[in-house]
Amino acid sequence: MLELNGLTKSFGAKRAVDSATLSAPQGQFLGVIGRSGAGKSTLLRLINGLETPTAGAINWKGETI
């Protein structure tokens, strides 16, 4: 299971992702949609480890990553 708990990423005073919370069971397909500049790419970069969260946690199969 993938869990995001209060995930936040700030670039200076700009918050690209603000307190995202998600719980997705293993095997579930998800889509991330939104307008340009809404933080979709930043969210995906946080999940795959290319960015470090400013706050919050990412859990995969019960382990914090």
N, CA and C atoms as an extended XYZ file, in Angstrom:
195
Properties=species:S:1:pos:R:3:atomname:S:1:resname:S:1:resid:I:1 pbc="F F F"
N         0.843       -1.178        0.000 N   MET     1
C         0.000        0.000        0.000 CA  MET     1
C         0.889        1.242        0.000 C   MET     1
N         0.516        2.208       -0.797 N   LEU     2
C         1.193        3.502       -0.835 CA  LEU     2
C         0.371        4.471       -0.001 C   LEU     2
N         1.033        5.142        0.942 N   GLU     3
C         0.360        6.136        1.776 CA  GLU     3
C         1.166        7.431        1.790 C   GLU     3
N         0.472        8.528        1.586 N   LEU     4
C         1.050        9.859        1.729 CA  LEU     4
C         0.358       10.501        2.917 C   LEU     4
N         1.134       11.015        3.846 N   ASN     5
C         0.573       11.605        5.065 CA  ASN     5
C         1.057       13.038        5.224 C   ASN     5
N         0.207       14.000        4.893 N   GLY     6
C         0.549       15.411        5.054 CA  GLY     6
C         1.748       15.838        4.233 C   GLY     6
N         1.915       15.257        3.051 N   LEU     7
C         3.090       15.517        2.219 CA  LEU     7
C         3.084       16.956        1.705 C   LEU     7
N         4.169       17.656        1.959 N   THR     8
C         4.310       19.053        1.561 CA  THR     8
C         5.676       19.272        0.927 C   THR     8
N         5.704       20.078       -0.138 N   LYS     9
C         6.959       20.487       -0.759 CA  LYS     9
C         6.876       21.973       -1.057 C   LYS     9
N         7.817       22.711       -0.483 N   SER    10
C         7.886       24.158       -0.696 CA  SER    10
C         9.162       24.518       -1.417 C   SER    10
N         9.074       25.504       -2.275 N   PHE    11
C        10.227       26.105       -2.939 CA  PHE    11
C        10.221       27.569       -2.523 C   PHE    11
N        10.956       27.891       -1.478 N   GLY    12
C        10.895       29.229       -0.905 CA  GLY    12
C         9.525       29.442       -0.286 C   GLY    12
N         8.859       30.523       -0.666 N   ALA    13
C         7.522       30.818       -0.133 CA  ALA    13
C         6.415       30.108       -0.911 C   ALA    13
N         6.763       29.478       -2.047 N   LYS    14
C         5.782       28.807       -2.907 CA  LYS    14
C         5.617       27.347       -2.490 C   LYS    14
N         4.375       26.938       -2.201 N   ARG    15
C         4.088       25.532       -1.883 CA  ARG    15
C         3.598       24.836       -3.145 C   ARG    15
N         4.392       23.913       -3.642 N   ALA    16
C         4.016       23.170       -4.845 CA  ALA    16
C         3.050       22.044       -4.500 C   ALA    16
N         3.255       21.400       -3.341 N   VAL    17
C         2.358       20.363       -2.823 CA  VAL    17
C         2.071       20.748       -1.386 C   VAL    17
N         0.791       20.779       -1.013 N   ASP    18
C         0.412       21.267        0.310 CA  ASP    18
C        -0.429       20.235        1.062 C   ASP    18
N         0.195       19.513        1.972 N   SER    19
C        -0.481       18.554        2.863 CA  SER    19
C        -1.272       17.479        2.112 C   SER    19
N        -0.645       16.868        1.111 N   ALA    20
C        -1.309       15.800        0.357 CA  ALA    20
C        -1.420       14.544        1.217 C   ALA    20
N        -2.600       13.948        1.216 N   THR    21
C        -2.851       12.709        1.933 CA  THR    21
C        -3.527       11.742        0.975 C   THR    21
N        -3.012       10.499        0.940 N   LEU    22
C        -3.506        9.507        0.000 CA  LEU    22
C        -3.260        8.125        0.569 C   LEU    22
N        -4.164        7.206        0.288 N   SER    23
C        -3.986        5.807        0.656 CA  SER    23
C        -4.413        4.978       -0.546 C   SER    23
N        -3.463        4.275       -1.183 N   ALA    24
C        -3.749        3.495       -2.379 CA  ALA    24
C        -3.296        2.055       -2.171 C   ALA    24
N        -4.233        1.104       -2.201 N   PRO    25
C        -3.864       -0.300       -2.044 CA  PRO    25
C        -2.961       -0.789       -3.175 C   PRO    25
N        -2.142       -1.786       -2.891 N   GLN    26
C        -1.253       -2.351       -3.895 CA  GLN    26
C        -2.084       -2.892       -5.058 C   GLN    26
N        -1.636       -2.619       -6.278 N   GLY    27
C        -2.323       -3.080       -7.474 CA  GLY    27
C        -3.346       -2.101       -8.028 C   GLY    27
N        -3.656       -1.054       -7.296 N   GLN    28
C        -4.629       -0.065       -7.754 CA  GLN    28
C        -3.966        0.899       -8.724 C   GLN    28
N        -4.666        1.257       -9.788 N   PHE    29
C        -4.197        2.257      -10.734 CA  PHE    29
C        -4.788        3.601      -10.355 C   PHE    29
N        -3.949        4.643      -10.413 N   LEU    30
C        -4.396        5.998      -10.093 CA  LEU    30
C        -4.028        6.935      -11.227 C   LEU    30
N        -4.806        7.964      -11.387 N   GLY    31
C        -4.481        9.034      -12.305 CA  GLY    31
C        -4.324       10.325      -11.526 C   GLY    31
N        -3.372       11.145      -11.940 N   VAL    32
C        -3.160       12.442      -11.298 CA  VAL    32
C        -3.497       13.505      -12.338 C   VAL    32
N        -4.550       14.260      -12.071 N   ILE    33
C        -4.989       15.278      -13.023 CA  ILE    33
C        -5.055       16.634      -12.335 C   ILE    33
N        -4.962       17.679      -13.116 N   GLY    34
C        -5.057       19.033      -12.583 CA  GLY    34
C        -4.547       20.029      -13.601 C   GLY    34
N        -4.746       21.270      -13.309 N   ARG    35
C        -4.325       22.319      -14.234 CA  ARG    35
C        -2.801       22.458      -14.226 C   ARG    35
N        -2.300       23.176      -15.180 N   SER    36
C        -0.872       23.442      -15.269 CA  SER    36
C        -0.402       24.187      -14.021 C   SER    36
N         0.669       23.722      -13.425 N   GLY    37
C         1.221       24.372      -12.239 CA  GLY    37
C         0.592       23.930      -10.933 C   GLY    37
N        -0.249       22.899      -10.965 N   ALA    38
C        -0.944       22.457       -9.747 CA  ALA    38
C        -0.087       21.586       -8.832 C   ALA    38
N         1.074       21.120       -9.308 N   GLY    39
C         1.963       20.313       -8.473 CA  GLY    39
C         1.974       18.827       -8.797 C   GLY    39
N         1.391       18.437       -9.929 N   LYS    40
C         1.330       17.019      -10.304 CA  LYS    40
C         2.716       16.411      -10.450 C   LYS    40
N         3.572       17.053      -11.209 N   SER    41
C         4.924       16.521      -11.430 CA  SER    41
C         5.731       16.518      -10.144 C   SER    41
N         5.581       17.538       -9.330 N   THR    42
C         6.295       17.588       -8.054 CA  THR    42
C         5.832       16.448       -7.158 C   THR    42
N         4.547       16.167       -7.122 N   LEU    43
C         4.029       15.054       -6.336 CA  LEU    43
C         4.660       13.733       -6.783 C   LEU    43
N         4.703       13.497       -8.081 N   LEU    44
C         5.301       12.267       -8.594 CA  LEU    44
C         6.798       12.208       -8.305 C   LEU    44
N         7.481       13.333       -8.386 N   ARG    45
C         8.913       13.379       -8.062 CA  ARG    45
C         9.154       13.094       -6.582 C   ARG    45
N         8.249       13.514       -5.716 N   LEU    46
C         8.351       13.200       -4.288 CA  LEU    46
C         8.184       11.701       -4.057 C   LEU    46
N         7.208       11.105       -4.721 N   ILE    47
C         6.943        9.682       -4.542 CA  ILE    47
C         8.113        8.833       -5.028 C   ILE    47
N         8.714        9.196       -6.161 N   ASN    48
C         9.805        8.364       -6.680 CA  ASN    48
C        11.182        8.758       -6.157 C   ASN    48
N        11.242        9.705       -5.230 N   GLY    49
C        12.493       10.028       -4.544 CA  GLY    49
C        13.385       11.044       -5.225 C   GLY    49
N        12.907       11.695       -6.281 N   LEU    50
C        13.717       12.714       -6.949 CA  LEU    50
C        13.690       14.053       -6.220 C   LEU    50
N        12.703       14.246       -5.362 N   GLU    51
C        12.604       15.438       -4.517 CA  GLU    51
C        12.453       14.993       -3.069 C   GLU    51
N        12.908       15.817       -2.146 N   THR    52
C        12.769       15.550       -0.715 CA  THR    52
C        11.608       16.372       -0.171 C   THR    52
N        10.693       15.751        0.557 N   PRO    53
C         9.564       16.508        1.102 CA  PRO    53
C        10.010       17.550        2.128 C   PRO    53
N         9.318       18.668        2.166 N   THR    54
C         9.531       19.680        3.194 CA  THR    54
C         8.909       19.213        4.509 C   THR    54
N         7.786       18.513        4.405 N   ALA    55
C         7.090       17.973        5.581 CA  ALA    55
C         6.281       16.761        5.149 C   ALA    55
N         5.871       15.964        6.117 N   GLY    56
C         5.041       14.808        5.836 CA  GLY    56
C         5.862       13.552        5.609 C   GLY    56
N         5.161       12.468        5.272 N   ALA    57
C         5.825       11.177        5.102 CA  ALA    57
C         5.210       10.399        3.951 C   ALA    57
N         6.050        9.551        3.343 N   ILE    58
C         5.621        8.624        2.303 CA  ILE    58
C         5.884        7.224        2.832 C   ILE    58
N         4.854        6.392        2.850 N   ASN    59
C         4.998        5.011        3.310 CA  ASN    59
C         4.671        4.069        2.174 C   ASN    59
N         5.521        3.060        1.995 N   TRP    60
C         5.308        2.018        0.999 CA  TRP    60
C         5.366        0.679        1.714 C   TRP    60
N         4.274       -0.049        1.686 N   LYS    61
C         4.174       -1.346        2.348 CA  LYS    61
C         4.541       -1.260        3.819 C   LYS    61
N         4.112       -0.172        4.479 N   GLY    62
C         4.325        0.004        5.905 CA  GLY    62
C         5.667        0.596        6.300 C   GLY    62
N         6.569        0.828        5.350 N   GLU    63
C         7.876        1.408        5.651 CA  GLU    63
C         7.957        2.831        5.134 C   GLU    63
N         8.509        3.726        5.936 N   THR    64
C         8.694        5.115        5.505 CA  THR    64
C         9.853        5.177        4.534 C   THR    64
N         9.603        5.838        3.394 N   ILE    65
C        10.670        5.990        2.387 CA  ILE    65
C        11.021        7.446        2.223 C   ILE    65
